[in-house]
Amino acid sequence: MLIIIVIKIIIDWRIPMRTVQMTLDDDLVKKVDEIAGELQTTRSAFTRAALQEAISRFKVRHLEQKHRKGYKAHPANRDEFSVWEKEQNWGDE
């Protein structure tokens, strides 16, 4: 675990970072500090990871919406997936 932490510190140190000011309510800061302590990390590192995860989830939701919109504009026709019917037979009948 110590090696992972050292590697993470080295990686974080080499990535150019900016200091930003944020306004958060006291309860949220307290919860973040508790979790960061439990994970043996810093408030900043925890917040970076949380923001990266939120960005990833946003991108997935955006692609899902785009996919739904595409299928709504161009719905699958009845026979579009029929070529796969034989592949779906698992031989259990």
Rosetta blueprint (number, residue, H / E / L):
1 M L
2 L H
3 I H
4 I H
5 I H
6 V H
7 I H
8 K H
9 I H
10 I H
11 I H
12 D H
13 W H
14 R H
15 I L
16 P L
17 M L
18 R L
19 T L
20 V L
21 Q L
22 M L
23 T L
24 L L
25 D L
26 D H
27 D H
28 L H
29 V H
30 K H
31 K H
32 V H
33 D H
34 E H
35 I H
36 A H
37 G H
38 E H
39 L L
40 Q L
41 T L
42 T L
43 R H
44 S H
45 A H
46 F H
47 T H
48 R H
49 A H
50 A H
51 L H
52 Q H
53 E H
54 A H
55 I H
56 S H
57 R H
58 F H
59 K H
60 V H
61 R H
62 H H
63 L H
64 E H
65 Q H
66 K H
67 H H
68 R H
69 K H
70 G H
71 Y H
72 K H
73 A H
74 H L
75 P L
76 A L
77 N L
78 R L
79 D L
80 E L
81 F L
82 S H
83 V H
84 W H
85 E L
86 K H
87 E H
88 Q H
89 N L
90 W L
91 G L
92 D L
93 E L
